[in-house]
Amino acid sequence: MKKVDLYTDGACSGNPGVGGWGAILIYNGHEKEISGYNKDTTNNRMELFAVIQGLKQLNQPCEVTVYSDSAYVCNAFLENWITDWQANNWRTKTKDKVKNDDLWKALLMQMEGHKVSYVKVKGHADNAYNNRCDKLATGEISKHNKPKETDKPSG
């Protein structure tokens, strides 16, 4: 089984607001960067979406280590929240509906067939790949937040 490192990050300008995500896949010394945006989203949704999109790039079963600065994403697996949510019909311990359950379900589907583990990294620190993912995500926001020629006042 091939071993792949997947670094991910999500960002949002306003929460909710314009969001971006970035991911870097590393296999056998080769790197692939992907990114995208959503015009109306939240930071947590972009964090999840980055992992989903990264896993979508895999065309065969792999052993994947996901590196994320999102406690929301990592702790769902490291603290077994996801197992509890599924057992409680996508409800939290307080019986509230799990937020973003559509993306959690999509993530679980993308994980099928792979052996996936999660590593929480410190955000905006000394992890070069996490910093690159942040630049990909915020770059998408900047690219889509630029005023268009038609938005400029005439004068």
BAFI-3210 file (N, C-alpha, C; in Angstrom, 3 decimals, decimal comma, padded with zeros to 6 digits):
// residues 155
n [1|2|3|4|5|6|7|8|9|10|11|12|13|14|15|16|17|18|19|20|21|22|23|24|25|26|27|28|29|30|31|32|33|34|35|36|37|38|39|40|41|42|43|44|45|46|47|48|49|50|51|52|53|54|55|56|57|58|59|60|61|62|63|64|65|66|67|68|69|70|71|72|73|74|75|76|77|78|79|80|81|82|83|84|85|86|87|88|89|90|91|92|93|94|95|96|97|98|99|100|101|102|103|104|105|106|107|108|109|110|111|112|113|114|115|116|117|118|119|120|121|122|123|124|125|126|127|128|129|130|131|132|133|134|135|136|137|138|139|140|141|142|143|144|145|146|147|148|149|150|151|152|153|154|155]
n.u [000,851|000,639|002,236|001,089|001,457|-000,681|-001,244|-003,288|-005,393|-007,796|-009,517|-011,190|-012,744|-014,248|-016,753|-019,535|-018,344|-016,380|-014,556|-011,545|-009,542|-006,758|-004,495|-001,818|-000,406|001,868|003,929|006,339|008,418|007,311|005,227|001,945|-000,120|-003,285|-006,197|-009,015|-012,128|-015,009|-017,863|-019,556|-019,282|-017,938|-015,119|-014,647|-015,950|-014,356|-011,946|-012,631|-013,365|-010,958|-009,564|-011,249|-011,097|-008,388|-008,169|-009,745|-008,058|-006,658|-006,134|-006,073|-006,077|-004,537|-002,126|-002,630|-001,468|-002,874|-002,203|-003,104|-004,007|-006,324|-008,162|-010,767|-011,144|-009,105|-009,489|-011,956|-011,384|-009,124|-010,062|-012,232|-014,759|-016,215|-017,047|-018,786|-020,688|-021,776|-022,870|-024,829|-026,685|-025,815|-025,793|-024,743|-023,210|-024,819|-027,156|-027,588|-027,792|-025,154|-022,898|-022,208|-022,592|-023,030|-020,577|-018,906|-019,895|-019,297|-016,523|-015,978|-016,783|-014,835|-012,642|-012,930|-011,529|-008,982|-006,229|-006,322|-004,799|-004,630|-002,885|-002,357|-001,164|000,649|-000,778|000,186|002,862|005,960|005,744|006,395|004,832|002,208|002,087|002,312|-000,077|-001,865|-001,272|-002,165|-004,932|-005,680|-004,876|-006,719|-008,989|-008,240|-007,964|-010,609|-011,880|-011,132|-012,010|-014,039|-013,595|-016,030|-017,062|-015,788|-015,919|-017,109|-015,578]
n.v [-001,175|002,144|004,936|008,028|011,439|013,931|017,207|019,758|022,698|025,137|028,230|031,321|034,340|036,330|034,736|033,203|033,478|034,327|031,553|029,563|026,749|024,538|021,988|019,673|016,953|014,381|012,033|009,622|011,497|013,245|016,080|017,406|020,119|021,407|023,493|025,567|027,429|028,761|030,705|031,313|030,290|028,478|028,518|025,978|024,276|024,633|023,566|020,862|020,340|020,585|018,270|016,294|016,873|016,430|013,658|012,747|012,820|010,490|007,462|004,814|002,373|003,672|004,285|006,858|009,769|012,384|015,724|018,381|021,652|021,926|021,476|020,723|018,998|017,029|016,119|014,915|012,406|011,620|011,824|010,251|011,349|011,138|008,485|008,375|010,268|008,985|006,695|007,901|008,713|010,962|012,960|015,120|014,717|016,272|016,049|017,703|018,444|017,312|019,620|020,358|017,794|016,769|017,091|015,636|013,065|012,820|012,927|010,556|008,734|009,212|008,285|005,574|002,454|003,319|003,570|005,709|008,164|010,758|013,750|016,338|019,501|022,450|025,472|028,082|028,185|026,592|024,657|023,937|022,866|023,098|025,860|026,471|025,369|027,053|029,422|028,699|028,425|030,996|032,462|031,707|032,938|035,647|035,848|035,597|037,628|039,973|043,089|043,258|044,506|045,635|046,362|048,601|052,068|054,408|057,205]
n.w [000,000|-000,926|000,645|001,630|002,356|003,474|003,573|004,867|004,812|005,767|005,250|006,055|005,146|007,116|009,020|008,830|005,399|002,497|001,551|001,507|000,535|000,862|-000,197|000,037|-001,441|-000,839|-002,199|-002,419|-002,769|-004,600|-005,109|-004,982|-005,415|-004,558|-004,673|-003,756|-003,655|-001,849|-002,080|000,036|003,112|005,979|008,240|009,425|007,623|005,356|006,281|006,548|003,887|002,540|003,306|002,262|-000,507|-000,940|-000,420|-002,489|-004,643|-004,751|-006,450|-005,849|-003,163|-000,269|002,330|004,367|005,866|007,415|007,860|009,781|010,952|012,234|015,031|015,150|012,915|013,327|016,024|015,854|015,003|016,513|019,114|018,955|018,383|016,041|015,895|018,075|017,231|014,979|016,172|017,670|015,828|014,341|016,261|018,915|022,196|023,752|022,462|020,317|016,797|014,771|013,502|010,112|009,123|006,591|005,280|006,985|006,542|003,822|003,989|005,413|003,457|001,495|002,840|002,845|002,006|002,280|004,563|007,027|008,998|011,482|012,194|014,370|013,767|014,709|013,869|011,590|012,254|012,491|010,533|007,378|005,246|006,219|006,368|003,645|002,709|004,004|002,662|000,104|000,614|001,626|-000,538|-002,479|-001,440|-001,639|-004,422|-005,249|-003,947|-005,070|-006,481|-009,361|-012,715|-013,507|-011,096|-010,256|-009,543|-011,940|-013,557]
ca.u [000,000|001,427|002,120|000,903|001,238|-001,652|-001,319|-004,494|-005,782|-008,942|-009,531|-012,430|-012,726|-015,563|-017,123|-019,330|-017,850|-015,662|-013,604|-010,605|-008,911|-005,562|-003,982|-000,601|-000,193|003,271|004,159|007,606|009,185|006,543|004,225|000,842|-000,891|-004,632|-006,875|-010,280|-012,827|-016,459|-018,215|-020,324|-018,962|-017,313|-013,769|-014,681|-016,316|-013,191|-010,987|-013,115|-013,362|-009,567|-009,226|-012,054|-010,544|-007,096|-008,395|-010,323|-006,977|-006,059|-006,809|-005,949|-005,970|-003,273|-001,972|-002,575|-001,351|-003,400|-001,656|-004,005|-003,951|-007,698|-008,553|-012,100|-010,974|-008,264|-010,067|-013,085|-010,841|-008,204|-010,859|-013,359|-016,050|-016,924|-017,681|-019,925|-021,720|-022,442|-023,658|-025,957|-027,435|-025,290|-026,120|-023,677|-023,549|-025,909|-028,293|-027,681|-027,396|-023,751|-022,733|-021,460|-022,676|-022,919|-019,154|-018,349|-020,283|-018,506|-015,158|-015,940|-016,849|-013,527|-011,667|-013,138|-010,517|-007,672|-005,892|-006,097|-004,531|-004,633|-001,876|-002,621|000,039|000,416|-001,016|000,917|004,094|007,170|005,523|006,430|003,710|000,995|002,136|002,000|-001,521|-002,524|-001,116|-003,073|-006,308|-005,895|-004,712|-008,014|-009,879|-007,791|-008,259|-012,043|-012,362|-010,713|-013,123|-014,020|-013,591|-017,380|-017,393|-015,073|-016,724|-016,665|-015,293]
ca.v [000,000|003,370|005,850|009,398|012,487|014,911|018,419|020,490|023,862|025,900|029,610|032,019|035,779|036,392|033,351|032,774|034,410|033,689|030,596|028,887|025,544|024,111|020,676|019,215|015,512|014,028|010,602|009,221|012,677|014,088|016,902|017,926|021,135|021,686|024,494|026,041|028,377|028,760|032,117|031,493|029,098|028,714|027,995|024,530|023,599|024,644|022,616|019,531|020,227|020,389|016,849|015,552|017,074|015,746|012,212|012,489|012,735|009,149|006,556|003,449|002,366|004,185|004,608|008,312|010,538|013,726|016,732|019,529|022,480|022,024|020,580|020,249|017,840|015,985|015,540|014,047|011,051|011,328|011,714|009,358|012,014|010,660|007,210|008,713|010,923|007,969|005,842|008,703|009,193|012,284|013,888|015,289|014,217|017,112|015,745|018,657|017,913|017,562|020,607|019,934|016,335|016,424|016,967|014,504|011,839|012,799|012,593|009,121|008,018|009,330|007,510|004,148|001,808|003,830|003,553|007,135|008,629|012,215|014,368|017,756|020,336|023,818|026,344|029,345|028,034|026,227|023,559|024,543|022,415|023,716|027,258|026,504|025,129|028,283|030,371|028,261|028,720|032,447|032,935|031,523|033,998|036,904|035,805|035,741|038,838|041,146|043,719|043,083|045,778|046,205|046,834|049,842|053,247|055,107|058,565]
ca.w [000,000|-001,020|001,776|001,177|003,348|003,001|004,394|004,491|005,597|005,302|005,741|005,749|005,342|007,738|009,363|007,443|004,401|001,398|002,102|000,631|001,080|000,161|000,185|-000,618|-001,342|-001,029|-002,372|-003,021|-003,167|-005,520|-004,450|-005,796|-004,713|-005,057|-003,852|-004,285|-002,785|-001,782|-001,850|001,274|003,874|007,281|008,354|009,661|006,379|004,473|006,839|006,149|002,430|002,113|003,483|001,288|-001,846|-000,982|-000,536|-003,818|-005,630|-004,708|-007,388|-005,356|-001,703|000,244|003,744|004,315|007,098|007,214|008,770|009,783|012,156|012,708|016,120|014,770|012,043|013,933|017,238|015,506|014,884|017,618|020,346|018,617|018,291|014,848|016,266|018,931|016,421|014,161|017,075|018,154|014,667|014,027|017,347|019,896|023,543|024,261|021,580|019,206|015,497|014,457|012,435|008,918|008,978|005,175|004,950|007,749|005,824|002,587|004,380|005,712|002,178|000,837|003,610|002,594|001,175|002,664|005,986|007,254|010,358|011,579|013,042|014,595|013,747|015,151|012,729|011,430|013,036|011,755|009,607|006,039|004,423|006,734|005,952|002,203|002,566|004,417|001,545|-000,961|001,022|001,668|-001,913|-003,158|-000,949|-002,260|-005,851|-005,486|-003,284|-005,832|-007,211|-010,807|-013,466|-013,542|-009,769|-009,992|-009,888|-013,162|-013,183]
c.u [000,898|001,165|002,123|000,760|000,323|-001,714|-002,508|-004,676|-006,993|-008,885|-010,846|-012,240|-014,118|-015,935|-018,585|-018,849|-017,228|-014,594|-012,697|-010,038|-007,684|-005,109|-002,724|-000,479|001,271|003,378|005,508|008,412|008,484|005,456|003,175|000,053|-002,245|-005,261|-008,180|-010,946|-014,328|-016,866|-018,986|-020,175|-018,435|-015,911|-013,781|-015,049|-015,125|-012,110|-011,360|-012,987|-011,959|-009,168|-009,973|-011,429|-009,173|-007,260|-008,973|-009,251|-006,395|-006,837|-006,633|-005,829|-004,569|-003,313|-001,701|-002,425|-001,783|-002,822|-002,523|-003,795|-005,346|-007,977|-009,916|-012,002|-010,237|-008,923|-011,286|-012,620|-009,952|-008,937|-012,117|-014,724|-016,873|-017,678|-018,912|-021,046|-022,485|-023,351|-024,902|-026,757|-027,116|-025,806|-024,931|-024,111|-024,684|-027,169|-028,532|-027,263|-025,923|-023,684|-021,888|-021,516|-022,607|-021,455|-018,487|-018,663|-019,486|-017,057|-015,032|-015,993|-015,499|-012,457|-011,775|-012,074|-009,099|-007,461|-005,459|-005,839|-004,401|-003,574|-002,204|-001,288|-000,330|000,288|-000,157|002,212|005,236|006,991|005,375|005,231|002,390|000,949|001,831|000,509|-002,313|-002,436|-002,012|-004,505|-006,577|-005,716|-006,001|-009,003|-009,517|-008,170|-009,737|-012,648|-011,974|-011,914|-012,947|-014,050|-014,964|-017,799|-016,760|-015,962|-016,191|-016,403|-014,627]
c.v [001,239|004,253|007,278|010,309|013,519|016,061|019,227|021,728|024,502|027,285|030,262|033,506|036,169|034,946|033,342|033,909|033,644|032,785|030,006|027,666|025,209|022,755|020,373|017,721|015,228|012,507|010,397|010,418|013,616|014,827|017,371|018,894|021,303|022,734|024,896|026,984|028,115|030,181|032,357|030,238|029,475|028,115|026,476|023,749|023,550|023,686|021,194|019,325|019,980|018,918|016,004|015,648|016,416|014,248|011,836|012,318|011,329|008,191|005,083|003,498|002,782|004,265|006,104|008,885|011,958|014,633|017,969|020,338|022,640|020,989|019,960|018,986|016,710|015,318|014,682|012,598|010,685|011,133|010,860|010,040|011,418|009,356|007,465|009,354|009,907|007,099|006,567|009,329|010,658|013,349|013,953|014,693|015,018|016,998|016,781|017,958|018,262|018,558|019,996|018,425|015,901|016,220|015,855|013,190|011,706|012,424|011,105|008,288|008,057|008,511|006,006|003,602|002,262|003,589|004,976|007,401|010,141|012,679|015,851|018,489|021,736|024,709|027,590|029,331|027,630|025,037|024,141|024,130|023,004|025,191|027,405|026,279|026,370|029,320|029,991|028,680|030,221|033,075|032,798|032,604|035,320|036,970|036,088|036,948|040,106|041,761|043,519|044,460|046,442|046,748|048,179|051,035|053,915|056,554|059,274]
c.w [000,000|000,195|001,264|002,394|002,719|004,003|003,914|005,358|004,936|005,904|005,334|006,037|005,804|008,045|009,774|006,540|003,257|002,004|001,051|001,329|000,239|000,674|-000,615|-000,362|-001,642|-001,091|-003,047|-003,557|-004,122|-004,744|-005,454|-004,928|-005,380|-004,139|-004,523|-003,299|-002,805|-001,401|-000,558|002,127|005,254|007,277|008,541|008,402|005,417|004,979|006,430|004,642|001,898|002,221|002,448|-000,103|-001,992|-001,176|-001,902|-004,895|-005,740|-005,599|-007,025|-003,844|-001,244|001,765|003,785|005,723|006,772|008,295|008,658|011,056|012,769|013,805|015,807|013,926|012,767|015,131|016,966|015,417|016,065|018,944|020,132|018,620|017,155|015,136|017,119|018,134|015,587|015,022|017,574|017,019|014,365|014,987|018,301|021,231|024,152|023,395|020,490|017,921|015,263|013,304|011,320|008,690|007,516|004,783|005,744|007,036|004,526|002,891|004,670|004,431|001,464|001,554|003,335|001,641|001,488|004,160|006,317|008,728|010,330|012,568|013,148|014,625|014,223|013,924|012,751|012,240|012,107|010,816|008,193|005,186|004,904|006,318|004,462|001,957|002,958|003,301|000,370|-000,632|001,015|000,285|-002,707|-002,730|-001,619|-003,728|-006,114|-004,788|-004,022|-006,524|-008,715|-011,483|-013,431|-012,173|-009,447|-010,375|-011,155|-012,803|-014,204]
res [m|k|k|v|d|l|y|t|d|g|a|c|s|g|n|p|g|v|g|g|w|g|a|i|l|i|y|n|g|h|e|k|e|i|s|g|y|n|k|d|t|t|n|n|r|m|e|l|f|a|v|i|q|g|l|k|q|l|n|q|p|c|e|v|t|v|y|s|d|s|a|y|v|c|n|a|f|l|e|n|w|i|t|d|w|q|a|n|n|w|r|t|k|t|k|d|k|v|k|n|d|d|l|w|k|a|l|l|m|q|m|e|g|h|k|v|s|y|v|k|v|k|g|h|a|d|n|a|y|n|n|r|c|d|k|l|a|t|g|e|i|s|k|h|n|k|p|k|e|t|d|k|p|s|g]
***
